[in-house]
Amino acid sequence: MAPLKSRKKKSIKLPTWRLYVTTTFNNTLVTLTDLNWNKVDWGWTGKVWFKWAKQSTPYAAEVLSKEILKNAKDNFWLKEVGIICKGLGMWRDWVFKWLNDVGGIDILWIKEATAIQHGGTKWTRPKRN
């Protein structure tokens, strides 16, 4: 058999990125993409060794986001980020609090993408015959 050829990792160096934060009541997902929506780095709170009920805590979201942003800052020259939040819970607020802890990253814009619940049309009453 021929030996496997290793591919050289592509070096992506852009100053501006998008950070998607999706929160549920059981988990938090953080995805870092470039401006063309190509996924560069992502993770969930299980990636940073949080299990079961601890995955849904704000601290788990903080640890995950710090890890992803430090990795992006070191490897991809991250300087500016636009944040898109989706989901419910207090975890979203922690994303903005620890961005200052990482340092050197400017927030360009913050967008809310959570869908507004709508009950739909009123149901029809059944006939009483």
Summary of the structure (lengths in Angstrom):
residues: 129
radius of gyration: 19.5
end to end distance: 78.6
largest distance: 79.1
contacts: 318
relative contact order: 0.19
helix: 31%
strand: 27%
